């Protein structure tokens, strides 16, 4: 089978999902995979206003994006918006699929499934058109009747899709695809020994897959101000090398993006940051509880609420509570163990493999 994996470079999660699926498909054997960023098929004059507006909203006016997210999640959303998005980059996608001639197109960004369907209908090509939902709750833009298969994170995600009009026969609950490495790690104590951690709690502060966490510096200042015995690990894509320093009872390890990130996550007691679907899915697979602060409005707030309601995360909504709540949570081993069990119960470490097998079976029919 030849598969085209189409993601979109809005943040890092959509691309991470495509990478995970490629690894799983190639591990199954007999699959030739090609990855591409859908945004590169959209002309600059059409692409730039969307990407710049999105970036502006998230950085300077998140309330505007929150309003748009919820407004567009209603049946009353003007069809013009959905129609416009489903045509963007169509000519480029048609040319690309004409060159690659795939048996299956796997989208990890909602709009792409609609564009791929238009390309299929216009060109006459025959391929399996599938979509992987990378959020825990499904906005109606994920509900693409044009997709032959839609892979959902949880039963609640599937229920959202069906409520938005998707045929339940086309939906499979698999989890969000994460790299196979997350399913093949040693236990936590062995990972801590390998990485040189001592008995103090390990707290990971993540910056998001694309380094786009706007409250990163604020949370870092708060963590550094805590007079707690802990080992703080900060990941920043703009940081080169690894540096350590002792700050009173705290050990601070600063590093950049790493190929062995799964091992660091598996050794952690807490993960602090946003609530992106991929990072959260990785944390669940490893049974690591999350502390969420200032998630992206809309989709990440939905993820945070989902995790909090099921006991796998704490969502700190007010900045004035950030320091006091972190100070109570980090040393609370009983609370950590309880939340870790809840996270592990939700985890789907083999989601990518499940999706890969489903795609191969569907294409073989």
ZITA-V279000 format. One record per backbone hydrogen bond with DSSP energy under -0.5 kcal/mol. NH is the residue of the N-H (numbers start at 1). CO is the residue of the C=O. E is the energy in kcal/mol with one decimal. If there is no record, write none. Layout:
BEGIN
{{NH	CO	E} {NH	CO	E}}
END
This chain:
BEGIN
{{3	1	-0.6} {3	32	-2.6} {4	104	-2.6} {5	3	-0.6} {5	34	-3.3} {6	4	-0.7} {6	106	-2.1} {7	5	-0.7} {7	36	-2.2} {10	8	-1.5} {11	9	-0.9} {16	12	-2.3} {17	13	-2.2} {18	14	-1.6} {19	15	-2.5} {20	16	-2.4} {21	17	-2.3} {22	18	-2.5} {23	19	-2.3} {24	20	-2.1} {25	21	-3.0} {26	22	-2.7} {27	23	-1.8} {28	24	-1.4} {29	25	-0.8} {32	1	-2.6} {33	31	-0.6} {34	3	-2.4} {36	5	-2.2} {38	7	-3.2} {38	36	-0.7} {40	37	-1.7} {41	38	-2.0} {42	39	-1.2} {46	43	-1.2} {47	43	-2.7} {48	44	-2.7} {50	46	-0.6} {51	47	-2.4} {52	48	-2.8} {53	49	-1.8} {54	50	-2.5} {55	51	-2.4} {56	52	-2.5} {57	53	-2.8} {58	54	-2.3} {59	55	-2.0} {60	56	-3.1} {61	56	-1.0} {61	57	-1.2} {64	61	-1.3} {65	61	-1.1} {66	62	-2.6} {67	63	-2.3} {68	64	-2.4} {69	65	-2.8} {70	66	-2.2} {71	67	-2.8} {72	68	-2.6} {73	70	-0.6} {74	71	-0.9} {77	74	-2.1} {81	78	-1.2} {82	78	-0.9} {83	79	-2.9} {84	80	-2.4} {85	81	-2.3} {86	82	-1.9} {87	83	-0.5} {87	84	-1.2} {88	84	-1.0} {90	87	-2.0} {92	41	-0.5} {93	89	-2.3} {94	90	-2.7} {95	91	-2.2} {96	92	-2.4} {97	93	-2.9} {98	94	-2.0} {99	95	-1.7} {100	96	-2.4} {101	97	-2.5} {103	2	-2.8} {104	2	-1.8} {105	128	-3.3} {106	4	-3.1} {107	105	-0.6} {107	130	-2.5} {108	6	-2.1} {112	109	-1.0} {113	109	-0.7} {113	110	-1.0} {114	110	-0.7} {114	111	-0.6} {115	111	-2.0} {116	112	-3.1} {117	113	-1.8} {118	114	-2.1} {119	115	-2.5} {120	116	-2.5} {121	117	-2.7} {122	118	-2.6} {123	119	-2.6} {124	120	-1.8} {127	125	-0.5} {128	103	-2.8} {130	105	-2.8} {130	128	-0.7} {131	149	-2.1} {132	107	-3.0} {133	131	-0.6} {133	151	-2.6} {139	137	-0.8} {142	139	-2.1} {143	140	-0.9} {144	142	-1.8} {145	143	-0.8} {147	144	-1.7} {148	129	-3.0} {149	129	-1.2} {150	170	-2.8} {151	131	-2.9} {152	150	-0.5} {152	172	-3.0} {157	154	-0.5} {158	154	-2.0} {159	155	-2.3} {160	156	-1.9} {161	157	-2.0} {162	158	-2.5} {163	159	-2.4} {164	160	-1.7} {165	162	-1.7} {166	161	-2.2} {170	167	-2.2} {171	168	-1.3} {172	150	-2.5} {174	152	-2.4} {174	172	-0.7} {175	152	-2.3} {182	179	-1.9} {183	180	-1.8} {184	181	-1.4} {191	187	-2.1} {192	188	-2.5} {193	189	-1.9} {194	190	-2.5} {195	191	-2.2} {196	192	-0.6} {196	193	-0.9} {197	192	-2.4} {201	229	-0.6} {203	201	-0.6} {203	231	-2.7} {204	202	-0.5} {204	270	-2.6} {205	203	-0.5} {205	233	-2.8} {206	204	-0.6} {206	272	-2.1} {211	208	-1.8} {213	207	-1.5} {214	212	-0.9} {216	213	-1.6} {219	215	-2.6} {220	216	-2.5} {221	217	-2.3} {222	218	-1.7} {223	219	-2.7} {224	220	-2.6} {225	221	-1.0} {225	222	-0.5} {226	222	-0.6} {226	223	-1.1} {228	226	-1.4} {230	228	-0.9} {230	249	-0.8} {231	201	-3.4} {232	230	-0.6} {232	251	-2.6} {233	203	-3.0} {233	231	-0.5} {234	232	-0.5} {234	253	-2.6} {235	205	-1.9} {236	234	-0.5} {236	255	-1.9} {239	236	-2.3} {243	254	-2.4} {245	252	-1.7} {247	250	-3.8} {250	247	-1.9} {251	230	-2.4} {252	245	-3.2} {253	232	-3.3} {253	251	-0.5} {254	243	-3.2} {254	252	-0.5} {255	234	-2.6} {261	258	-1.2} {263	260	-1.0} {264	260	-1.4} {265	261	-2.6} {266	262	-2.5} {267	263	-1.2} {268	265	-1.3} {269	202	-2.6} {270	202	-1.9} {271	289	-1.8} {272	204	-3.5} {273	291	-2.2} {280	276	-2.6} {281	277	-1.8} {282	278	-2.4} {283	279	-2.4} {284	280	-2.4} {285	281	-2.3} {286	282	-1.4} {287	283	-0.7} {287	284	-1.0} {288	283	-2.7} {289	269	-0.6} {289	287	-0.6} {290	312	-1.6} {291	271	-2.9} {292	290	-0.5} {292	314	-3.2} {293	273	-2.1} {294	316	-0.6} {299	297	-1.0} {300	296	-0.6} {301	296	-1.1} {302	298	-2.1} {303	299	-1.8} {304	300	-2.8} {305	301	-2.4} {306	302	-2.2} {307	303	-2.5} {308	304	-2.6} {309	305	-2.6} {310	306	-0.9} {311	308	-1.5} {312	307	-2.2} {313	307	-0.8} {314	290	-2.2} {316	292	-2.9} {316	314	-0.7} {317	315	-0.8} {321	318	-1.5} {322	319	-1.2} {325	321	-2.3} {326	322	-2.1} {327	323	-2.3} {328	324	-1.3} {329	325	-2.5} {330	326	-2.3} {331	327	-0.5} {332	329	-1.7} {333	331	-1.4} {336	332	-2.3} {337	333	-2.6} {338	334	-2.0} {339	335	-2.4} {340	336	-2.7} {341	337	-2.0} {342	338	-1.6} {343	339	-2.6} {344	340	-2.6} {345	341	-1.9} {346	342	-1.0} {346	343	-0.8} {347	284	-0.5} {347	343	-1.2} {351	348	-1.6} {354	350	-2.1} {355	351	-2.4} {356	352	-2.6} {357	353	-2.4} {358	354	-2.0} {359	355	-2.5} {360	356	-2.2} {361	357	-2.4} {362	358	-2.4} {363	359	-2.5} {364	360	-1.5} {365	361	-0.7} {365	362	-0.7}}
END
